[in-house]
């Protein structure tokens, strides 16, 4: 029987790149790119996949499925526990209000940048396409969104049945994360108000959350494997040529994301007297995982860890702000992207937007970001925006082909913002541990989780 201590010693002798999470992700990105190009060059297409392309697709989709499997319990128990944690925080109501306020401020800035870039780049102009025959141009789907907030049942679940040509009946169950979020907020606030009588339930919720997060840590640890599949499949399936007519749109999105991440956020950090370099070095592990996983919820355990340990945000406050941000704070998916996408769709079909429609983009982006709920992709938010503006929903299908490419950048910006806001609020409230914020960034964010000192056993 091998001694775990000997194994741990052997692991420590490996080069840093072989055991550190960051270099592993970078290596996986490069390998995925190479394998994706190889699959594309050897004839892989969606209609006629080859073995390598199929393998990459299975690896990537399986990893995303693992992340999605934890979405429902993670969202529910994370939000319940985060609201209950406010009971342990001084000036809880003030912190909660300031957190939501800064969520709205950064979302407003991001959507204004998105609108500006959509107007400047004009990514959809010149296509010569006319609006679909069923296009009516009527607005008014905002009420439908508000009605969608009302849960159909306690779990926010819905079922649908389909009859195949053979006569076989298949039933699928889906969940509405937005409704689950509403239920969790209501339960969390109720538990907070009930007080001592709700403590057993709150303890139970925290225990379940800890178990779910432990499982998520295991899933995150194999992110390099998932990265190879996700990046490889994106390149093999969509390639560089697929982006032809949509290239300006993709460029506009990434310019907007870059402006928010590398200009707006650093300005906010600097205005509050903090080091920009320390912000990026501390937040980078979560940002890079968000980039490859395309899931704010899946990245949440690492986001909370770097927010507490690298940024110096108090644990009690971070355990409220980060889970809430992972389900509602979406500057990439719910602000920049829907703004540019809506303008692109309007230009693509030759539809002129008026001032009231631009105003609706701002309102939907600032108030409707919970529709994305931290899951991969922003199709729900795009559909909400287009329907509210009365634009053709055919634009959703038009943009799905390149969604994986832009979604990586969107999610990275989402997570960067989810770390920024609690840091800023903590600084403004005088509760930020600046010695932690300004400390040297050494070690691996997974060190304490995966490098525990092994117990000594007999060989």
C-alpha positions, 0 to 999 in steps of 0.5 A: 500500500502506497504511503500518501505522504510519499505521494504528496512529496512526489507531487511537490517535486513536480514543476509548478506548471504541472500542479498549478491551476492557472498554467493548467488552464492555459495549457488546456486552452492551447491544446483545445485550440490545436485539437479543434483546428485539427478536427476542422481540417480533417473534415469535422462538421455539424452534419458530418462529425468525425471521431475527434470532433465528436470526442471534443464535443462529448468532453465539453458538453459533459463538463457543462452538464456537470456544472448545470446539474448543480444549478438548482440546489446551488442557486436555492441554498446559496441564496437562502444561506446568503440572505440568512447570513445577513443576520451575522453582519453589522449594518446588514440592511445598509450593506444589502442596499449598497450592494444592489445599488452598485450592481445597478450602477455598473450595469447602467454603465455597461449597457450605455457602453453597449448601446454606444458601440452598437451605434458606432460599429453598426454591426448589422448594417448592409445585409439587405435583409427585410423584416420577417413576414410575421414581424409586427413591431409591437412592444409590451412583453415586459408584463410577460416577464413580470408574470414569469417571476411568479412560480408555477410550483415550489420548485419552479419545475415544468414538464412537457411531453412529446409523441414521436412518429413511432408513437412513443411518448417522452417526457422532459422536465425543465426548471426556471432558474428565475422562479427558483431565485424568487422562491429562494429570496422569499424563503431566505427573507422569511427565515431571516424574519423568523429568527431563532425558530428558523435556525435549524432550517438555516443550519440545514441549508448551510450544510447542504450548500457546503456539500454542494460546494465541495462537489463543485470544487471537484468539478472545478478541479477537472476544469482543464479537461473540460476546457480542452473539450469546450475550446476544441469543440467551439473551434471544430464546430464553428471555426474562424470562417463561421464568424464571417458576416458576424465578425463585426458583431463579435468584435463589438462585443469584445471591445465592449467587454474589454472597455468594462473589464480593463477601463471601467472596473480599474477606474472604479478600483482606483477611485476608491484608493485601491491597487488595480494590479492587486485587483486583477491578480486577486480576481484572475483565478476566478476570471479565467475559470469563468472564461472557459466554463461559461458559468457564473454559478459554476465559478461561484465557489472560486469567486467567493474564495478569492473575494474573501482571501485575495480581496479581503472582503469579510466572510459574512458579507462575501457569503451574501454578496457573491451568491447574489451576484452569481445569480443577478450580477451580469454586466456581460450577459445582461448589459453589454451583450443584449444592448449590442445584440438588439441593435444588431438585430434591428440593423440586420432587418433594416428596422429603425429604433426610436429613443423609447426603445433605446430607453427600454434596452437600458431598463431591461438590462439594469432590472432584468439581469436576474433572467440570466441567473448565472447559467451558461449562455444569455439566450433568455436575456436576449429573448427578453430584450428583443421581445420587449423592444418588439424586434424579430425573435428570428435574431435569437437563432441568428446569433446562436451560432457564435454564442459559445465564442462571445459567451466566454468573454461575457461570463469572465466580465460577469465574474469580474464584476461580482468580485468588484462590487463587494470589494468596493462596498467593503472599502466604502464601509470601512470593513475591507481587510486591506492587508489581505488585498495588498498581500503578495499573490502566492500559491494556488487558490485550491491549495487549502482545498486539495492539498491538505496534509495527508494522514500517516498510515502504515505502508 
